[in-house]
Every structure is written in structure tokens, then in C-alpha cells.
Amino acid sequence: MQDAFLNHVRKTKVPVTIFLINGVKLQGVITWFDNFCVLLRRDGQSQLVYKHAISTIMPSQP
């Protein structure tokens, strides 16, 4: 389920909002992921986020 969701938002380049467990809000497009990490891209910058720090991922489109 998780891989199918992440793969869908990656392939369609849907912008997402990621909330971390510490309350930080990140926004961007998921360009890559594996079992442990998600690569989020925004404004030409990439950010590697560890999945264990993620609370919620919300796509901007259904």
C-alpha cells in the first residue's frame, strides 16, 4: 500500500505535503524513495527525509 501510494505520487509528480513527527511541514514533489527514505524536491533543492520521521503524507490532488 505504501509503495503503491508513493509510486503513484512520484510518477504523476503530484505535489505533496509531508508532516514530520516533530510537527515540521515540508512541501514538494517526491522524486525517489526506498524502504527507509523519501527524496523531496522543491525550488530546485532536494531534501532526503527518513521515513521513520514522517507522520503524514498528503497529496495536493486526490
PQR file of N, CA, C, O and H, with PARSE charges and radii, in Angstrom:
ATOM      1  N   MET A   1       0.824  -1.194   0.000 -0.4000 1.5000
ATOM      2  CA  MET A   1       0.000   0.000   0.000 -0.0000 2.0000
ATOM      3  C   MET A   1       0.871   1.262   0.000  0.5500 1.7000
ATOM      4  O   MET A   1       0.661   2.173  -0.801 -0.5500 1.4000
ATOM      5  N   GLN A   2       1.844   1.301   0.904 -0.4000 1.5000
ATOM      6  CA  GLN A   2       2.727   2.459   0.995 -0.0000 2.0000
ATOM      7  C   GLN A   2       3.498   2.664  -0.306  0.5500 1.7000
ATOM      8  O   GLN A   2       3.567   3.778  -0.824 -0.5500 1.4000
ATOM      9  H   GLN A   2       2.014   0.561   1.555  0.4000 1.0000
ATOM     10  N   ASP A   3       4.072   1.591  -0.827 -0.4000 1.5000
ATOM     11  CA  ASP A   3       4.846   1.706  -2.069 -0.0000 2.0000
ATOM     12  C   ASP A   3       3.964   2.121  -3.238  0.5500 1.7000
ATOM     13  O   ASP A   3       4.390   2.916  -4.077 -0.5500 1.4000
ATOM     14  H   ASP A   3       4.016   0.686  -0.406  0.4000 1.0000
ATOM     15  N   ALA A   4       2.749   1.600  -3.308 -0.4000 1.5000
ATOM     16  CA  ALA A   4       1.837   1.958  -4.400 -0.0000 2.0000
ATOM     17  C   ALA A   4       1.487   3.443  -4.344  0.5500 1.7000
ATOM     18  O   ALA A   4       1.466   4.118  -5.373 -0.5500 1.4000
ATOM     19  H   ALA A   4       2.404   0.955  -2.627  0.4000 1.0000
ATOM     20  N   PHE A   5       1.213   3.947  -3.146 -0.4000 1.5000
ATOM     21  CA  PHE A   5       0.891   5.365  -2.976 -0.0000 2.0000
ATOM     22  C   PHE A   5       2.085   6.237  -3.355  0.5500 1.7000
ATOM     23  O   PHE A   5       1.944   7.179  -4.134 -0.5500 1.4000
ATOM     24  H   PHE A   5       1.230   3.398  -2.310  0.4000 1.0000
ATOM     25  N   LEU A   6       3.256   5.926  -2.811 -0.4000 1.5000
ATOM     26  CA  LEU A   6       4.450   6.728  -3.097 -0.0000 2.0000
ATOM     27  C   LEU A   6       4.814   6.666  -4.575  0.5500 1.7000
ATOM     28  O   LEU A   6       5.214   7.675  -5.157 -0.5500 1.4000
ATOM     29  H   LEU A   6       3.371   5.160  -2.178  0.4000 1.0000
ATOM     30  N   ASN A   7       4.681   5.511  -5.176 -0.4000 1.5000
ATOM     31  CA  ASN A   7       4.992   5.370  -6.599 -0.0000 2.0000
ATOM     32  C   ASN A   7       4.028   6.189  -7.450  0.5500 1.7000
ATOM     33  O   ASN A   7       4.433   6.788  -8.447 -0.5500 1.4000
ATOM     34  H   ASN A   7       4.356   4.692  -4.703  0.4000 1.0000
ATOM     35  N   HIS A   8       2.761   6.217  -7.064 -0.4000 1.5000
ATOM     36  CA  HIS A   8       1.766   6.997  -7.811 -0.0000 2.0000
ATOM     37  C   HIS A   8       2.089   8.491  -7.757  0.5500 1.7000
ATOM     38  O   HIS A   8       2.112   9.155  -8.794 -0.5500 1.4000
ATOM     39  H   HIS A   8       2.432   5.730  -6.255  0.4000 1.0000
ATOM     40  N   VAL A   9       2.339   9.025  -6.561 -0.4000 1.5000
ATOM     41  CA  VAL A   9       2.625  10.461  -6.465 -0.0000 2.0000
ATOM     42  C   VAL A   9       3.968  10.807  -7.101  0.5500 1.7000
ATOM     43  O   VAL A   9       4.159  11.927  -7.575 -0.5500 1.4000
ATOM     44  H   VAL A   9       2.320   8.486  -5.719  0.4000 1.0000
ATOM     45  N   ARG A  10       4.893   9.860  -7.114 -0.4000 1.5000
ATOM     46  CA  ARG A  10       6.188  10.092  -7.777 -0.0000 2.0000
ATOM     47  C   ARG A  10       6.007  10.149  -9.291  0.5500 1.7000
ATOM     48  O   ARG A  10       6.490  11.077  -9.940 -0.5500 1.4000
ATOM     49  H   ARG A  10       4.737   8.950  -6.728  0.4000 1.0000
ATOM     50  N   LYS A  11       5.314   9.159  -9.854 -0.4000 1.5000
ATOM     51  CA  LYS A  11       5.140   9.097 -11.312 -0.0000 2.0000
ATOM     52  C   LYS A  11       4.315  10.259 -11.853  0.5500 1.7000
ATOM     53  O   LYS A  11       4.614  10.791 -12.922 -0.5500 1.4000
ATOM     54  H   LYS A  11       4.922   8.405  -9.327  0.4000 1.0000
ATOM     55  N   THR A  12       3.282  10.651 -11.121 -0.4000 1.5000
ATOM     56  CA  THR A  12       2.411  11.731 -11.589 -0.0000 2.0000
ATOM     57  C   THR A  12       2.918  13.113 -11.188  0.5500 1.7000
ATOM     58  O   THR A  12       2.350  14.129 -11.588 -0.5500 1.4000
ATOM     59  H   THR A  12       3.039  10.218 -10.252  0.4000 1.0000
ATOM     60  N   LYS A  13       3.989  13.146 -10.397 -0.4000 1.5000
ATOM     61  CA  LYS A  13       4.618  14.406  -9.948 -0.0000 2.0000
ATOM     62  C   LYS A  13       3.634  15.322  -9.222  0.5500 1.7000
ATOM     63  O   LYS A  13       3.692  16.545  -9.345 -0.5500 1.4000
ATOM     64  H   LYS A  13       4.451  12.321 -10.072  0.4000 1.0000
ATOM     65  N   VAL A  14       2.741  14.708  -8.473 -0.4000 1.5000
ATOM     66  CA  VAL A  14       1.774  15.468  -7.677 -0.0000 2.0000
ATOM     67  C   VAL A  14       2.504  16.076  -6.476  0.5500 1.7000
ATOM     68  O   VAL A  14       3.186  15.359  -5.744 -0.5500 1.4000
ATOM     69  H   VAL A  14       2.694  13.715  -8.373  0.4000 1.0000
ATOM     70  N   PRO A  15       2.369  17.382  -6.267 -0.5600 1.5000
ATOM     71  CA  PRO A  15       2.974  17.982  -5.068  0.2800 2.0000
ATOM     72  C   PRO A  15       2.348  17.388  -3.801  0.5500 1.7000
ATOM     73  O   PRO A  15       1.146  17.131  -3.749 -0.5500 1.4000
ATOM     74  N   VAL A  16       3.178  17.179  -2.797 -0.4000 1.5000
ATOM     75  CA  VAL A  16       2.711  16.613  -1.535 -0.0000 2.0000
ATOM     76  C   VAL A  16       3.112  17.522  -0.374  0.5500 1.7000
ATOM     77  O   VAL A  16       4.053  18.310  -0.465 -0.5500 1.4000
ATOM     78  H   VAL A  16       4.155  17.388  -2.839  0.4000 1.0000
ATOM     79  N   THR A  17       2.369  17.381   0.706 -0.4000 1.5000
ATOM     80  CA  THR A  17       2.741  17.991   1.978 -0.0000 2.0000
ATOM     81  C   THR A  17       3.078  16.848   2.918  0.5500 1.7000
ATOM     82  O   THR A  17       2.282  15.928   3.108 -0.5500 1.4000
ATOM     83  H   THR A  17       1.605  16.741   0.780  0.4000 1.0000
ATOM     84  N   ILE A  18       4.271  16.915   3.507 -0.4000 1.5000
ATOM     85  CA  ILE A  18       4.723  15.897   4.451 -0.0000 2.0000
ATOM     86  C   ILE A  18       4.807  16.537   5.832  0.5500 1.7000
ATOM     87  O   ILE A  18       5.466  17.560   6.017 -0.5500 1.4000
ATOM     88  H   ILE A  18       4.917  17.662   3.352  0.4000 1.0000
ATOM     89  N   PHE A  19       4.137  15.927   6.789 -0.4000 1.5000
ATOM     90  CA  PHE A  19       4.250  16.366   8.178 -0.0000 2.0000
ATOM     91  C   PHE A  19       5.161  15.387   8.911  0.5500 1.7000
ATOM     92  O   PHE A  19       4.964  14.174   8.844 -0.5500 1.4000
ATOM     93  H   PHE A  19       3.601  15.096   6.639  0.4000 1.0000
ATOM     94  N   LEU A  20       6.145  15.918   9.602 -0.4000 1.5000
ATOM     95  CA  LEU A  20       7.055  15.090  10.385 -0.0000 2.0000
ATOM     96  C   LEU A  20       6.501  14.903  11.794  0.5500 1.7000
ATOM     97  O   LEU A  20       5.608  15.635  12.220 -0.5500 1.4000
ATOM     98  H   LEU A  20       6.304  16.904   9.656  0.4000 1.0000
ATOM     99  N   ILE A  21       7.032  13.927  12.508 -0.4000 1.5000
ATOM    100  CA  ILE A  21       6.527  13.639  13.853 -0.0000 2.0000
ATOM    101  C   ILE A  21       6.814  14.778  14.830  0.5500 1.7000
ATOM    102  O   ILE A  21       6.186  14.857  15.886 -0.5500 1.4000
ATOM    103  H   ILE A  21       7.758  13.332  12.162  0.4000 1.0000
ATOM    104  N   ASN A  22       7.759  15.663  14.487 -0.4000 1.5000
ATOM    105  CA  ASN A  22       8.035  16.809  15.361 -0.0000 2.0000
ATOM    106  C   ASN A  22       7.205  18.034  14.981  0.5500 1.7000
ATOM    107  O   ASN A  22       7.388  19.109  15.553 -0.5500 1.4000
ATOM    108  H   ASN A  22       8.268  15.598  13.629  0.4000 1.0000
ATOM    109  N   GLY A  23       6.279  17.875  14.004 -0.4000 1.5000
ATOM    110  CA  GLY A  23       5.378  18.953  13.626 -0.0000 2.0000
ATOM    111  C   GLY A  23       5.819  19.779  12.434  0.5500 1.7000
ATOM    112  O   GLY A  23       5.052  20.615  11.955 -0.5500 1.4000
ATOM    113  H   GLY A  23       6.131  17.002  13.540  0.4000 1.0000
ATOM    114  N   VAL A  24       7.035  19.570  11.940 -0.4000 1.5000
ATOM    115  CA  VAL A  24       7.537  20.325  10.789 -0.0000 2.0000
ATOM    116  C   VAL A  24       6.751  19.933   9.543  0.5500 1.7000
ATOM    117  O   VAL A  24       6.443  18.762   9.326 -0.5500 1.4000
ATOM    118  H   VAL A  24       7.657  18.891  12.329  0.4000 1.0000
ATOM    119  N   LYS A  25       6.432  20.943   8.724 -0.4000 1.5000
ATOM    120  CA  LYS A  25       5.681  20.728   7.482 -0.0000 2.0000
ATOM    121  C   LYS A  25       6.632  20.934   6.307  0.5500 1.7000
ATOM    122  O   LYS A  25       7.277  21.976   6.200 -0.5500 1.4000
ATOM    123  H   LYS A  25       6.682  21.895   8.900  0.4000 1.0000
ATOM    124  N   LEU A  26       6.715  19.939   5.431 -0.4000 1.5000
ATOM    125  CA  LEU A  26       7.542  20.017   4.228 -0.0000 2.0000
ATOM    126  C   LEU A  26       6.637  19.897   3.012  0.5500 1.7000
ATOM    127  O   LEU A  26       5.649  19.163   3.036 -0.5500 1.4000
ATOM    128  H   LEU A  26       6.190  19.092   5.519  0.4000 1.0000
ATOM    129  N   GLN A  27       6.975  20.617   1.950 -0.4000 1.5000
ATOM    130  CA  GLN A  27       6.192  20.525   0.722 -0.0000 2.0000
ATOM    131  C   GLN A  27       7.127  20.342  -0.461  0.5500 1.7000
ATOM    132  O   GLN A  27       8.247  20.854  -0.465 -0.5500 1.4000
ATOM    133  H   GLN A  27       7.778  21.214   1.930  0.4000 1.0000
ATOM    134  N   GLY A  28       6.660  19.609  -1.463 -0.4000 1.5000
ATOM    135  CA  GLY A  28       7.453  19.393  -2.658 -0.0000 2.0000
ATOM    136  C   GLY A  28       6.927  18.215  -3.451  0.5500 1.7000
ATOM    137  O   GLY A  28       5.792  17.774  -3.273 -0.5500 1.4000
ATOM    138  H   GLY A  28       5.750  19.193  -1.459  0.4000 1.0000
ATOM    139  N   VAL A  29       7.782  17.717  -4.333 -0.4000 1.5000
ATOM    140  CA  VAL A  29       7.446  16.581  -5.189 -0.0000 2.0000
ATOM    141  C   VAL A  29       8.383  15.433  -4.835  0.5500 1.7000
ATOM    142  O   VAL A  29       9.597  15.619  -4.754 -0.5500 1.4000
ATOM    143  H   VAL A  29       8.705  18.075  -4.478  0.4000 1.0000
ATOM    144  N   ILE A  30       7.827  14.261  -4.628 -0.4000 1.5000
ATOM    145  CA  ILE A  30       8.649  13.085  -4.332 -0.0000 2.0000
ATOM    146  C   ILE A  30       9.285  12.609  -5.630  0.5500 1.7000
ATOM    147  O   ILE A  30       8.586  12.287  -6.591 -0.5500 1.4000
ATOM    148  H   ILE A  30       6.841  14.109  -4.693  0.4000 1.0000
ATOM    149  N   THR A  31      10.614  12.565  -5.655 -0.4000 1.5000
ATOM    150  CA  THR A  31      11.324  12.150  -6.863 -0.0000 2.0000
ATOM    151  C   THR A  31      11.896  10.740  -6.755  0.5500 1.7000
ATOM    152  O   THR A  31      12.226  10.119  -7.766 -0.5500 1.4000
ATOM    153  H   THR A  31      11.182  12.826  -4.874  0.4000 1.0000
ATOM    154  N   TRP A  32      12.014  10.236  -5.530 -0.4000 1.5000
ATOM    155  CA  TRP A  32      12.609   8.919  -5.309 -0.0000 2.0000
ATOM    156  C   TRP A  32      12.263   8.465  -3.903  0.5500 1.7000
ATOM    157  O   TRP A  32      12.041   9.292  -3.019 -0.5500 1.4000
ATOM    158  H   TRP A  32      11.746  10.740  -4.708  0.4000 1.0000
ATOM    159  N   PHE A  33      12.215   7.157  -3.689 -0.4000 1.5000
ATOM    160  CA  PHE A  33      12.036   6.616  -2.340 -0.0000 2.0000
ATOM    161  C   PHE A  33      12.556   5.193  -2.303  0.5500 1.7000
ATOM    162  O   PHE A  33      12.655   4.522  -3.331 -0.5500 1.4000
ATOM    163  H   PHE A  33      12.395   6.485  -4.407  0.4000 1.0000
ATOM    164  N   ASP A  34      12.887   4.745  -1.104 -0.4000 1.5000
ATOM    165  CA  ASP A  34      13.234   3.342  -0.897 -0.0000 2.0000
ATOM    166  C   ASP A  34      12.592   2.900   0.423  0.5500 1.7000
ATOM    167  O   ASP A  34      11.656   3.540   0.901 -0.5500 1.4000
ATOM    168  H   ASP A  34      12.807   5.290  -0.269  0.4000 1.0000
ATOM    169  N   ASN A  35      13.086   1.824   1.002 -0.4000 1.5000
ATOM    170  CA  ASN A  35      12.470   1.306   2.227 -0.0000 2.0000
ATOM    171  C   ASN A  35      12.620   2.236   3.426  0.5500 1.7000
ATOM    172  O   ASN A  35      11.853   2.142   4.385 -0.5500 1.4000
ATOM    173  H   ASN A  35      13.847   1.304   0.614  0.4000 1.0000
ATOM    174  N   PHE A  36      13.607   3.134   3.377 -0.4000 1.5000
ATOM    175  CA  PHE A  36      13.917   3.944   4.551 -0.0000 2.0000
ATOM    176  C   PHE A  36      13.783   5.444   4.349  0.5500 1.7000
ATOM    177  O   PHE A  36      13.612   6.179   5.322 -0.5500 1.4000
ATOM    178  H   PHE A  36      14.230   3.210   2.598  0.4000 1.0000
ATOM    179  N   CYS A  37      13.857   5.918   3.105 -0.4000 1.5000
ATOM    180  CA  CYS A  37      13.932   7.357   2.840 -0.0000 2.0000
ATOM    181  C   CYS A  37      12.999   7.790   1.717  0.5500 1.7000
ATOM    182  O   CYS A  37      12.554   6.985   0.899 -0.5500 1.4000
ATOM    183  H   CYS A  37      13.996   5.321   2.315  0.4000 1.0000
ATOM    184  N   VAL A  38      12.718   9.100   1.708 -0.4000 1.5000
ATOM    185  CA  VAL A  38      11.963   9.746   0.633 -0.0000 2.0000
ATOM    186  C   VAL A  38      12.771  10.960   0.201  0.5500 1.7000
ATOM    187  O   VAL A  38      13.244  11.722   1.045 -0.5500 1.4000
ATOM    188  H   VAL A  38      13.080   9.754   2.373  0.4000 1.0000
ATOM    189  N   LEU A  39      12.935  11.148  -1.107 -0.4000 1.5000
ATOM    190  CA  LEU A  39      13.629  12.325  -1.625 -0.0000 2.0000
ATOM    191  C   LEU A  39      12.575  13.313  -2.100  0.5500 1.7000
ATOM    192  O   LEU A  39      11.788  13.019  -2.999 -0.5500 1.4000
ATOM    193  H   LEU A  39      12.551  10.529  -1.792  0.4000 1.0000
ATOM    194  N   LEU A  40      12.573  14.489  -1.483 -0.4000 1.5000
ATOM    195  CA  LEU A  40      11.582  15.527  -1.756 -0.0000 2.0000
ATOM    196  C   LEU A  40      12.272  16.684  -2.461  0.5500 1.7000
ATOM    197  O   LEU A  40      13.310  17.163  -2.005 -0.5500 1.4000
ATOM    198  H   LEU A  40      13.213  14.728  -0.753  0.4000 1.0000
ATOM    199  N   ARG A  41      11.696  17.137  -3.575 -0.4000 1.5000
ATOM    200  CA  ARG A  41      12.302  18.224  -4.356 -0.0000 2.0000
ATOM    201  C   ARG A  41      11.383  19.434  -4.375  0.5500 1.7000
ATOM    202  O   ARG A  41      10.178  19.322  -4.603 -0.5500 1.4000
ATOM    203  H   ARG A  41      10.852  16.748  -3.945  0.4000 1.0000
ATOM    204  N   ARG A  42      11.992  20.613  -4.126 -0.4000 1.5000
ATOM    205  CA  ARG A  42      11.243  21.871  -4.159 -0.0000 2.0000
ATOM    206  C   ARG A  42      12.202  23.005  -4.480  0.5500 1.7000
ATOM    207  O   ARG A  42      13.287  23.100  -3.907 -0.5500 1.4000
ATOM    208  H   ARG A  42      12.971  20.704  -3.941  0.4000 1.0000
ATOM    209  N   ASP A  43      11.787  23.865  -5.406 -0.4000 1.5000
ATOM    210  CA  ASP A  43      12.582  25.034  -5.788 -0.0000 2.0000
ATOM    211  C   ASP A  43      14.014  24.655  -6.171  0.5500 1.7000
ATOM    212  O   ASP A  43      14.962  25.362  -5.827 -0.5500 1.4000
ATOM    213  H   ASP A  43      10.905  23.788  -5.872  0.4000 1.0000
ATOM    214  N   GLY A  44      14.163  23.540  -6.883 -0.4000 1.5000
ATOM    215  CA  GLY A  44      15.478  23.123  -7.347 -0.0000 2.0000
ATOM    216  C   GLY A  44      16.357  22.500  -6.277  0.5500 1.7000
ATOM    217  O   GLY A  44      17.515  22.179  -6.546 -0.5500 1.4000
ATOM    218  H   GLY A  44      13.393  22.966  -7.162  0.4000 1.0000
ATOM    219  N   GLN A  45      15.841  22.324  -5.083 -0.4000 1.5000
ATOM    220  CA  GLN A  45      16.600  21.730  -3.979 -0.0000 2.0000
ATOM    221  C   GLN A  45      16.002  20.370  -3.621  0.5500 1.7000
ATOM    222  O   GLN A  45      14.784  20.191  -3.639 -0.5500 1.4000
ATOM    223  H   GLN A  45      14.900  22.584  -4.865  0.4000 1.0000
ATOM    224  N   SER A  46      16.866  19.428  -3.299 -0.4000 1.5000
ATOM    225  CA  SER A  46      16.402  18.112  -2.857 -0.0000 2.0000
ATOM    226  C   SER A  46      16.619  17.965  -1.360  0.5500 1.7000
ATOM    227  O   SER A  46      17.589  18.475  -0.800 -0.5500 1.4000
ATOM    228  H   SER A  46      17.855  19.574  -3.285  0.4000 1.0000
ATOM    229  N   GLN A  47      15.698  17.258  -0.730 -0.4000 1.5000
ATOM    230  CA  GLN A  47      15.762  17.036   0.708 -0.0000 2.0000
ATOM    231  C   GLN A  47      15.493  15.563   0.966  0.5500 1.7000
ATOM    232  O   GLN A  47      14.460  15.034   0.555 -0.5500 1.4000
ATOM    233  H   GLN A  47      14.910  16.843  -1.186  0.4000 1.0000
ATOM    234  N   LEU A  48      16.418  14.902   1.644 -0.4000 1.5000
ATOM    235  CA  LEU A  48      16.267  13.495   1.986 -0.0000 2.0000
ATOM    236  C   LEU A  48      15.592  13.399   3.350  0.5500 1.7000
ATOM    237  O   LEU A  48      16.096  13.930   4.341 -0.5500 1.4000
ATOM    238  H   LEU A  48      17.257  15.331   1.977  0.4000 1.0000
ATOM    239  N   VAL A  49      14.451  12.721   3.392 -0.4000 1.5000
ATOM    240  CA  VAL A  49      13.682  12.607   4.634 -0.0000 2.0000
ATOM    241  C   VAL A  49      13.584  11.132   4.997  0.5500 1.7000
ATOM    242  O   VAL A  49      13.180  10.307   4.177 -0.5500 1.4000
ATOM    243  H   VAL A  49      14.042  12.290   2.588  0.4000 1.0000
ATOM    244  N   TYR A  50      13.954  10.808   6.222 -0.4000 1.5000
ATOM    245  CA  TYR A  50      13.830   9.430   6.678 -0.0000 2.0000
ATOM    246  C   TYR A  50      12.372   9.120   7.006  0.5500 1.7000
ATOM    247  O   TYR A  50      11.689   9.913   7.654 -0.5500 1.4000
ATOM    248  H   TYR A  50      14.282  11.477   6.888  0.4000 1.0000
ATOM    249  N   LYS A  51      11.906   7.961   6.554 -0.4000 1.5000
ATOM    250  CA  LYS A  51      10.502   7.593   6.739 -0.0000 2.0000
ATOM    251  C   LYS A  51      10.111   7.509   8.212  0.5500 1.7000
ATOM    252  O   LYS A  51       8.965   7.794   8.560 -0.5500 1.4000
ATOM    253  H   LYS A  51      12.461   7.317   6.027  0.4000 1.0000
ATOM    254  N   HIS A  52      11.042   7.122   9.083 -0.4000 1.5000
ATOM    255  CA  HIS A  52      10.677   6.995  10.498 -0.0000 2.0000
ATOM    256  C   HIS A  52      10.333   8.347  11.121  0.5500 1.7000
ATOM    257  O   HIS A  52       9.731   8.398  12.193 -0.5500 1.4000
ATOM    258  H   HIS A  52      11.972   6.890   8.800  0.4000 1.0000
ATOM    259  N   ALA A  53      10.712   9.450  10.451 -0.4000 1.5000
ATOM    260  CA  ALA A  53      10.405  10.794  10.953 -0.0000 2.0000
ATOM    261  C   ALA A  53       9.085  11.331  10.402  0.5500 1.7000
ATOM    262  O   ALA A  53       8.619  12.387  10.831 -0.5500 1.4000
ATOM    263  H   ALA A  53      11.201   9.408   9.580  0.4000 1.0000
ATOM    264  N   ILE A  54       8.477  10.606   9.448 -0.4000 1.5000
ATOM    265  CA  ILE A  54       7.256  11.086   8.787 -0.0000 2.0000
ATOM    266  C   ILE A  54       6.015  10.637   9.553  0.5500 1.7000
ATOM    267  O   ILE A  54       5.881   9.477   9.943 -0.5500 1.4000
ATOM    268  H   ILE A  54       8.856   9.749   9.100  0.4000 1.0000
ATOM    269  N   SER A  55       5.115  11.597   9.754 -0.4000 1.5000
ATOM    270  CA  SER A  55       3.827  11.304  10.377 -0.0000 2.0000
ATOM    271  C   SER A  55       2.751  11.108   9.312  0.5500 1.7000
ATOM    272  O   SER A  55       2.003  10.132   9.348 -0.5500 1.4000
ATOM    273  H   SER A  55       5.224  12.539   9.437  0.4000 1.0000
ATOM    274  N   THR A  56       2.678  12.059   8.350 -0.4000 1.5000
ATOM    275  CA  THR A  56       1.598  12.071   7.360 -0.0000 2.0000
ATOM    276  C   THR A  56       2.112  12.574   6.023  0.5500 1.7000
ATOM    277  O   THR A  56       2.946  13.478   5.973 -0.5500 1.4000
ATOM    278  H   THR A  56       3.286  12.852   8.320  0.4000 1.0000
ATOM    279  N   ILE A  57       1.611  11.984   4.927 -0.4000 1.5000
ATOM    280  CA  ILE A  57       1.873  12.497   3.581 -0.0000 2.0000
ATOM    281  C   ILE A  57       0.522  12.759   2.933  0.5500 1.7000
ATOM    282  O   ILE A  57      -0.313  11.861   2.816 -0.5500 1.4000
ATOM    283  H   ILE A  57       0.933  11.250   4.967  0.4000 1.0000
ATOM    284  N   MET A  58       0.322  14.012   2.512 -0.4000 1.5000
ATOM    285  CA  MET A  58      -0.946  14.395   1.878 -0.0000 2.0000
ATOM    286  C   MET A  58      -0.681  14.925   0.477  0.5500 1.7000
ATOM    287  O   MET A  58       0.045  15.907   0.319 -0.5500 1.4000
ATOM    288  H   MET A  58       1.000  14.741   2.607  0.4000 1.0000
ATOM    289  N   PRO A  59      -1.265  14.287  -0.556 -0.5600 1.5000
ATOM    290  CA  PRO A  59      -1.148  14.851  -1.907  0.2800 2.0000
ATOM    291  C   PRO A  59      -2.024  16.093  -2.034  0.5500 1.7000
ATOM    292  O   PRO A  59      -3.063  16.202  -1.383 -0.5500 1.4000
ATOM    293  N   SER A  60      -1.590  17.028  -2.880 -0.4000 1.5000
ATOM    294  CA  SER A  60      -2.382  18.247  -3.059 -0.0000 2.0000
ATOM    295  C   SER A  60      -3.600  17.996  -3.939  0.5500 1.7000
ATOM    296  O   SER A  60      -4.537  18.794  -3.949 -0.5500 1.4000
ATOM    297  H   SER A  60      -0.746  16.939  -3.408  0.4000 1.0000
ATOM    298  N   GLN A  61      -3.588  16.886  -4.680 -0.4000 1.5000
ATOM    299  CA  GLN A  61      -4.729  16.486  -5.511 -0.0000 2.0000
ATOM    300  C   GLN A  61      -5.154  15.094  -5.074  0.5500 1.7000
ATOM    301  O   GLN A  61      -4.308  14.291  -4.678 -0.5500 1.4000
ATOM    302  H   GLN A  61      -2.827  16.238  -4.672  0.4000 1.0000
ATOM    303  N   PRO A  62      -6.454  14.787  -5.138 -0.5600 1.5000
ATOM    304  CA  PRO A  62      -6.911  13.440  -4.747  0.2800 2.0000
ATOM    305  C   PRO A  62      -6.461  12.378  -5.731  0.5500 1.7000
ATOM    306  O   PRO A  62      -6.762  11.199  -5.547 -0.5500 1.4000
TER
END
